[in-house]
Amino acid sequence: SNFYFFPFSFLLLRIEEEKKELGESKIQRRFMPKGKNPRVTVILECTSCVRNGADKKKESPGISRYITQKNRHNTPGRLELKKFCPYCYKHTIHGEIKK
């Protein structure tokens, strides 16, 4: 009966030896929690629709909005992209707004 348990106990000893060889820092590094995700969800709003609706007192049928993601580390400022606005019928600058 010792024959069946011998390989298993040898395996456990081998694992314990490997843990000692790795050291505490490497074992801790494997299980450390991950940091904050740098990607955040942002809302982009058409700047010309907002301007036309507020300044010129012209009734706008709506305001075009897009939802996208940005990397907080690469673009810390406000994001601005050229997107198609279905209310203006052209590509306009869409700027990031607060939620």
matplotlib code that plots the C-alpha trace (Angstrom):
import matplotlib.pyplot as plt

x = [0.0, 3.0, 3.6, 0.5, 1.1, 4.8, 4.5, 1.8, 3.9, 7.0, 4.9, 3.9, 7.5, 8.5, 5.9, 7.0, 10.6, 9.6, 7.8, 10.9, 13.0, 10.7, 10.7, 7.9, 8.0, 7.2, 4.5, 2.9, 3.2, 1.1, -1.8, -1.7, -4.9, -4.9, -4.9, -7.7, -8.8, -7.4, -10.4, -13.4, -16.8, -17.4, -20.3, -19.6, -22.1, -22.4, -21.0, -22.8, -26.3, -25.8, -24.7, -27.5, -30.2, -29.0, -27.7, -29.9, -33.2, -33.7, -35.6, -33.2, -34.8, -32.3, -28.7, -26.4, -24.6, -22.2, -20.9, -17.3, -14.3, -11.0, -7.8, -7.4, -3.6, -3.2, -5.9, -6.3, -8.1, -11.5, -11.9, -13.0, -13.7, -15.3, -18.4, -21.5, -24.4, -27.8, -29.4, -26.9, -26.5, -22.7, -19.6, -19.1, -16.9, -18.4, -17.0, -16.9, -19.5, -19.9, -22.3]
y = [0.0, 2.4, 2.1, 4.1, 6.9, 7.3, 9.3, 11.6, 12.4, 13.0, 15.4, 17.4, 17.6, 18.8, 21.6, 22.8, 22.9, 25.0, 27.5, 27.9, 28.4, 31.1, 33.2, 35.1, 38.0, 36.0, 34.1, 37.3, 38.9, 36.1, 36.8, 40.6, 42.5, 44.4, 48.2, 50.4, 49.9, 52.9, 52.6, 54.7, 55.1, 58.6, 60.2, 62.4, 65.1, 67.1, 70.6, 72.3, 70.9, 72.2, 75.7, 75.9, 75.0, 77.4, 80.5, 80.9, 79.8, 77.5, 74.3, 71.4, 68.0, 66.5, 66.3, 63.6, 61.5, 58.6, 56.4, 55.2, 54.4, 56.3, 55.5, 57.8, 57.7, 58.5, 61.2, 62.9, 65.9, 66.1, 63.8, 65.3, 63.3, 64.0, 61.9, 61.9, 63.9, 62.7, 66.0, 68.2, 65.8, 66.1, 65.2, 67.5, 67.6, 65.6, 66.6, 64.7, 65.6, 64.8, 62.0]
z = [0.0, 0.5, -3.2, -4.1, -1.6, -2.4, -5.7, -4.2, -1.1, -3.3, -5.3, -2.3, -1.1, -4.5, -4.5, -1.0, -2.2, -5.2, -3.0, -0.8, -4.0, -5.4, -2.3, -0.6, -3.1, -6.2, -4.4, -3.3, -6.7, -8.3, -6.0, -5.7, -6.7, -10.0, -10.1, -11.3, -14.9, -16.9, -19.4, -18.6, -20.4, -21.8, -23.6, -26.6, -27.6, -30.8, -30.1, -33.1, -32.0, -28.5, -29.8, -32.3, -29.8, -27.0, -28.8, -31.8, -30.2, -33.1, -32.3, -32.7, -33.4, -31.0, -29.8, -31.2, -28.5, -28.8, -26.0, -26.2, -24.0, -23.4, -21.6, -18.6, -18.7, -22.5, -22.7, -19.3, -20.9, -22.6, -25.6, -28.9, -32.0, -35.4, -35.7, -37.9, -36.5, -37.9, -36.9, -38.6, -41.6, -41.5, -39.6, -36.6, -33.5, -30.6, -27.2, -24.0, -21.4, -17.7, -16.8]

ax = plt.figure().add_subplot(projection="3d")
ax.plot(x, y, z, "-o")
ax.set_aspect("equal")
plt.show()
